[in-house]
Amino acid sequence: MSDLTTRIGALLLSTLVTLAGPASAQELPPLPAAIKEQGKIRIGVKCDSPPFGASGPDGKPVGIEVAMAKKIGAFAFGSEEAAELSCVTSEARISSLNSGKLDLILATLGRTPAREEVIDYSSIYFWGTSNVLVPADSPVESLDDLAGKTVLVVKGASQIKWLEANIPDINILQLNTTADGVQALQQGRADGFVGDGGLIYTLGGNYPNLRIIPEGLDLGVNGIGLRKNEPELKAFVDAALARLREEGFYPEVITQFVSEPAVAEVMTRGFMEEPPQL
């Protein structure tokens, strides 16, 4: 092989490496200076909404969104420990963010016009419908059967507006946590419990005395919540979410927290595919 051929081959190889390198190891946008200085990123997660977030056997948060939060910590500072996780309720998560206690909310936060008036959102990372959990012996078979009945939701739930607009004479009882809702349903205090589809299907698999109404309601999309006017942090978070999808993070982590194959398939679609037209 001539020296010229060797040099051309080396040049081509160098060019390919240069072109391929950034695509596989592209750096994320920089963090805001304030977060760099604190050396951690404070993220609110749910601890009562499996498989998204729940309290593990050791009392620490576990779940799909918890795993996402840890990856964001690793992207930010090179270690999952840099994600300082705090359990938040649906009712208090936005106030905890805007008061400065948290940097991000990664806690089943549906995007709604009312919320967009007070916080900003990342790009969409999950979409899906909500569902209704009812007692196994309930006469309720469809959403229409809920007319004039009482349903339970967690305080601040995004489904409230849809239920009031679409189910005639429905009564809505708001409780603090998912556990409160399941307990109230089992005590006969209401006819159903409404929540995100992934949560409801997980609960349905865990409570043989309850069943799920297959008909979905209120197509919604979830994003990470940020305080208003933090473009640097939003750029970082959006890029982190894109990397999670590109690296195939979701199909792997979902199977760690969802044992039912049909539910895992639906959830994987919600995390990996673009949502239907809204």
N, C-alpha and C positions, 0 to 999 in steps of 0.2 A: 504493500500500500504506500503511495507517495506521501510526502510530507504535506502537500496541499490537500489531499483527500483526508488525511488525518486531522488537519486543522479545521476543514469544513465540517467533518463529523463532530468534532469537539464543540464547534460553534453552534451547530444545530442542537446538540444535547444540552448545552448551556441555556439556549433560548427556550427549549421545552421546559427545563427545570424552572427557569424564571417565570414562564407563563403559568405553570401548574402550581407553583408555590403559594402565591397569594390566594388562589381559589380554595386550597385545602387548609390554609392556616392564616386566613385573613384576620387582621386584628379588628376588634370591635371599636366603635367610636369611644373617645375618652369619657371618663366619668366626670361629673361636676367636681370642682375643687373641694367643696364642703364635704362630700362623701369620701373623697380621697383622704382628706385630713382626719376624718373620724375612723378610718381604717376598717370600716365594716359597712354593710348595707342592711338597714332595718326593714324587715318585711313582715306584714301582717298576713297570717294564714288562718284557715278555718280548722278547728279542732273537734267539730261536731258534725261534719259533713263527708263521711266516707263515700266514695274512694278518693275524693279530692283532698280532704284533710281530716284527720282524726287524732285522738290521743292514743299513742302506742302503749304497750305493756309497761314501759318505764315512765309513762307520763309525758314523753316528748312527742311533738307532732310528727305524723307520718301520713303519706298519701301522695297522689299524683302532683298536686300543686305544691306540696311541701318539697318534693324532689325537684320540681322546677325552680323553686326559690333557692335551694341549695346550689343548683347549677349556676344560677345567676351570681351567687356569692363567689363561686369558683371562677367564673368568667371575669368578675370584677377584681378579685384579689388573689386568685390562684389557689384558694382553699374554700371548701364548702362551709367550713367553720366561720368564714367571714360573713355569712348570712345570719344575722341575728333575728331569730324567728319569734313572733309573739302571736298567741291565739287571739283572734278577734271575733266578735259576734257580728251578725248581719247589721244590727242596729247601730253599733258603735264603730264600725270599721272606717267609715268616711271621716267621722269626727276625729278619730285617732290619727288619721293621715294629715288632715288639715291643721291639727293642733301642733304638728311637728314631732309627734312621738314615733312616727314611722316615715320611711322614705317611699315605700311602695305598699300597695294592697294586692295580694295574690290570693284571693279568697272568694271564689265563685261569684265574682263581681260582674253581674250582667250590665250591659251598656244600655242606659235609658236616657231620654232627653232631659229629664229632671236631674239626674246625676251629672250629666255633661255640663250643666250650668255651674256646678260647684267644684268639679275635678276634671282632669284630663285623663284620657285612656291611651294605653298602648295600642298597637295593632291587635286585631282579633286573634286569640289563640285557641278558642274552642267555641263551637256552636252546638245547639241541640234544643230539643223541646223539653217542657216540663211534663210531669205526670202526677197522677193522683193515687195515693195508697188508701185502701179501704179495708175494713174487717172482712175476713174470708166469707162470712155468712151475710154480707151486706146485699141488699137488693139493687144497689147501684151498679149498673153495667156500662154506662156511657156518661159523657160529660153532661148531656141533656138531663140525666137523672138527678143531677146536683141542684137543679132549680129549686129554690126555697129551702135548701138544706144548709148546714153549717160545715165549713171546712177550716182546717188549721193551716197556718203558715208561720214561718219564722218572721219576727218583726223586721220590717224594712224590705221584705221579699219583693222581687221585681214582678211576680205573678199577680199581685193584688189588683193592679189596674186592669189587666186582661180579664180576670175573673169578674170584676164588677161590670165590665163592659159587655161581657158575652154570656154570663149565666144569670138569668132572671132571678131576682129576689134572693140572691145568695148571701149568706151570713159568713163573715170572715173573722175568725178568732186568731189574733196574733200572740205568739208566745216567744220566749227568749231564745230557745235553742231547739235543735232537731230532736234531742232526747226528750224535751218537754212535750213536743208535738206527738211523738210516738207514744209516750205514756198517756197523754190525754186521749188519743185515738183508742187505745186499748181500754181505757176507762169508760168509753162511751160518751165522751163529752162532745164529740163531733162525728160527722159522717165520713170525713176523709181528711187526709193530710197531703198538701201540695208542695212539691219541691222540684229541683232540677232532676231531669231524667236519670242521670247517672246515680244520684243519691237515692232516688226512689227505687230503682231496680236493685241497688245494693241492699237497701232496707228490706225489700220484698223477699230477697234471698235469705235474709237473716231471721225473719219473723214468720214462721209457718201459719200463724193465725191471722196474717194480713195478706192481701193480694193487690195486684196492680191493675188499674184500668188502662188497657193498651193504648187507647186514643190519646194522642199527645196534644198539648196546648202551648200557646205562647212561645213560638220560636224565638230564641234569644241567642245573643253572642256575648262571650266573656272577654274582657281585657284586663290588663293590669292597671290599677288606679294610681295616678300620680297627682301631685298638687298642680294647680294651674301654673302655666308659664314656666315650665322647666324643660326647655327644648333639648338641652344636653342629655339629661337623664332619659328623656323619651327616646332619643336617637340610640342610646346605649341599649335600652330595654328592647326596642323593636329589633335591633340587630341580634340581640341574645335570643329572642324568640325565633327569629329566622334560622339561626344556627341550630337550635334544638330540633326544629323540623327537618332541616337538611341532614343532620347527623342521625336521624332515625331514633331519637330519644323516646318519643311517645309510645310507639308499639312495644318497646321493651319494658318501659316502666308501668304501663297500664296492666300488663299481665302479672305484675307483682302485687297489685291491689284489687284486681277484678278476676274472680275465679270462673265466672259463667262466660263461656265462649261467645254467646250471642251478645251479651252486654259489652264485652271487650271489643267486639267487632264494631258495634255502634259507636262506642266511645273513641275508638281509633279513627273512625271516619270523621268524627267531630273535631279531633285534634289535627288530623293530617290533610283534610280536604277543605276547600273554600266553602263558606256557607252558601245555602241557596239564596236566591235574590230576596232581599229584605223588603 
